[in-house]
Amino acid sequence: MHQSTQHRSHCDPGSWDGQIKLWKLDQKLKSFSLVGCLNAPGVINSIQLLSVPKGVTYSWGETNKDSVLLVAGVGRETRMGRWIVVKESGSFNGSLSFILPPRT
């Protein structure tokens, strides 16, 4: 499952190869280009993208300008069955959170 923040041209599909790949849609809506990858051991079962309110101050002292919070539900197997089981070290059942910087 994937939900995107409003007015964004990014796609963040789930996978089981240990990474969440961040893709950007071109302005003509005809192709994608890879923006980056995030390490996420296990099977990605869900992804949520949330806008962080402007002016929020993070615990490390930085103030948010236009960040996006990516939350991924990960597991050792798929949410709806055991047709893929990841046994690599580091895979776990839980969630991961990433703060994505503003677009440039």
RODO-2510 file (C-alpha; in nm, 4 decimals, decimal comma):
residues 104
     n   res          X          Y          Z
     1     m     0,0000     0,0000     0,0000
     2     h     0,1270     0,3455    -0,0812
     3     q    -0,0056     0,6903    -0,0145
     4     s     0,1632     1,0026    -0,1391
     5     t     0,1559     1,3556    -0,0090
     6     q    -0,0477     1,5986    -0,2124
     7     h     0,1115     1,7642    -0,5195
     8     r     0,4203     1,5419    -0,5200
     9     s     0,5746     1,3857    -0,8270
    10     h     0,7481     1,0985    -0,6463
    11     c     0,6840     0,7258    -0,6378
    12     d     0,8167     0,5046    -0,3598
    13     p     0,7313     0,1404    -0,4333
    14     g     0,7916    -0,1382    -0,1845
    15     s     1,0139    -0,4389    -0,2445
    16     w     1,2016    -0,7213    -0,0742
    17     d     1,5576    -0,6469    -0,1932
    18     g     1,6570    -0,4498     0,1194
    19     q     1,5940    -0,1047    -0,0274
    20     i     1,3184     0,1475    -0,0788
    21     k     1,3849     0,3161    -0,4104
    22     l     1,2681     0,6763    -0,4491
    23     w     1,1562     0,7634    -0,8021
    24     k     1,0619     1,0997    -0,9521
    25     l     0,8084     1,1414    -1,2311
    26     d     0,9158     1,3759    -1,5121
    27     q     0,7135     1,6897    -1,5900
    28     k     0,5596     1,5363    -1,9033
    29     l     0,4404     1,2335    -1,6977
    30     k     0,6142     0,9934    -1,9372
    31     s     0,9092     0,8530    -1,7432
    32     f     1,0636     0,8007    -1,3991
    33     s     1,4160     0,8713    -1,2773
    34     l     1,5796     0,7249    -0,9683
    35     v     1,6277     0,9889    -0,6957
    36     g     1,7796     0,7698    -0,4239
    37     c     1,7622     0,4537    -0,2143
    38     l     1,6962     0,3930     0,1551
    39     n     1,8173     0,0792     0,3344
    40     a     1,5230    -0,1241     0,4612
    41     p     1,6067    -0,4894     0,5341
    42     g     1,3133    -0,7253     0,4895
    43     v     0,9893    -0,7078     0,2917
    44     i     0,8293    -0,3632     0,2556
    45     n     0,4619    -0,4198     0,3390
    46     s     0,3420    -0,0585     0,3459
    47     i     0,4694     0,2926     0,2848
    48     q     0,3231     0,6210     0,4046
    49     l     0,4478     0,9670     0,3053
    50     l     0,3453     1,2462     0,5410
    51     s     0,4070     1,6198     0,5226
    52     v     0,5836     1,7501     0,8314
    53     p     0,4279     2,0820     0,9442
    54     k     0,6500     2,3832     0,8787
    55     g     0,8186     2,5265     1,1841
    56     v     0,8508     2,1944     1,3697
    57     t     1,1857     2,1758     1,5513
    58     y     1,3534     1,8352     1,5479
    59     s     1,5299     1,6901     1,8524
    60     w     1,8686     1,7760     1,6972
    61     g     1,7741     2,1462     1,6831
    62     e     1,6971     2,1916     1,3125
    63     t     1,3681     2,3585     1,2156
    64     n     1,1591     2,1976     0,9404
    65     k     1,1255     2,3910     0,6163
    66     d     0,9492     2,1477     0,3823
    67     s     1,0413     1,7924     0,4841
    68     v     0,8495     1,4732     0,4212
    69     l     0,8301     1,1849     0,6683
    70     l     0,8446     0,8382     0,5105
    71     v     0,7219     0,5551     0,7349
    72     a     0,7621     0,1976     0,6092
    73     g     0,6137    -0,1183     0,7561
    74     v     0,8713    -0,3969     0,7166
    75     g     0,8661    -0,7666     0,7933
    76     r     1,0390    -1,0967     0,7342
    77     e     0,7503    -1,2072     0,5127
    78     t     0,4712    -1,0480     0,3118
    79     r     0,1675    -0,9118     0,4882
    80     m    -0,0801    -1,1396     0,3095
    81     g     0,1095    -1,4690     0,3014
    82     r     0,4407    -1,6459     0,3160
    83     w     0,5232    -1,6592    -0,0531
    84     i     0,8440    -1,4595     0,0153
    85     v     1,0441    -1,5020     0,3358
    86     v     1,3538    -1,2871     0,3986
    87     k     1,6033    -1,4539     0,6331
    88     e     1,8971    -1,2148     0,6020
    89     s     2,0460    -1,0750     0,9203
    90     g     1,8989    -0,7377     1,0025
    91     s     1,5478    -0,8144     0,8734
    92     f     1,2765    -0,7693     1,1343
    93     n     0,9039    -0,7111     1,1839
    94     g     0,8378    -0,3458     1,2629
    95     s     0,8543     0,0006     1,1142
    96     l     1,1208     0,2367     0,9851
    97     s     1,0998     0,6172     0,9674
    98     f     1,2994     0,8485     0,7429
    99     i     1,2915     1,2276     0,7168
   100     l     1,3339     1,3262     0,3522
   101     p     1,4831     1,6719     0,2897
   102     p     1,2989     1,9365     0,0877
   103     r     1,3055     1,9132    -0,2890
   104     t     1,5747     2,1114    -0,4637
***
